[in-house]
Amino acid sequence: MSNGKIQFVDLVAQYQTIKPEVDAAMAKVCARGDFILGEDVKLFEQEFAAFCKAPHCVTVANGTEALQLALMACGVGPGDEVITCTHTFIATVLAIHQAGAKPVLVDCDPRYYTADRV
């Protein structure tokens, strides 16, 4: 299927390489009906915590929530300003806003594409 665009990622091709495993796992989840905070999530959290040599792992719905929780865990909240690059993904700014802080966008160093001196 060519539409003249360069594909960023081919999720269908990736899925095809692990289709039997994914389909079997999904069938088990559907049979149990535990779509949210089910047995597989609990097992993943335990296994990932062990892999990271951490006492706990908490899953979240998406990267925006992960960033927001990290900011809140660091005590970032109303009245705070958080500096981030202008070329960041929108989730970064949304997480800062959702934590109650003010996002402050800064220009980037043209050589390294990181935050310029602040």
C-alpha positions, 0 to 999 in steps of 0.5 A: 500500500503506497500513498507516496508517504514514508511510513513512520512505523509499520505497526501491522508488520510488527503485529504480524511477527507476534500475532499468535502471542498477542491474539492468545493474550487478548483472548484471555483478557476478553474471556476474563473481562478484566480490561482495566487493572486486571490480572495481566496489569498486576503481573506486568507491574510486578515483573517490570518492578523486578526488572528495574530492581524497584520496589513498585511499578504503577502503570498509567494510561499514557505518557501524558499521565506519566509525566504529570505524575512525575511532576506531581511527585517532585512537588510541582504544582500551582505557582510553579514554572516548568521550563521545556523546549519549544520543539517538545511534544504537546504531551509535555506541555499538557502534563505541566498544565495538568499538574497546575504549573505554568509551562515556559517554552525556551529556544533550543541550541541549534547545534544540539536541539536541547534547551539553550541557556536558561 
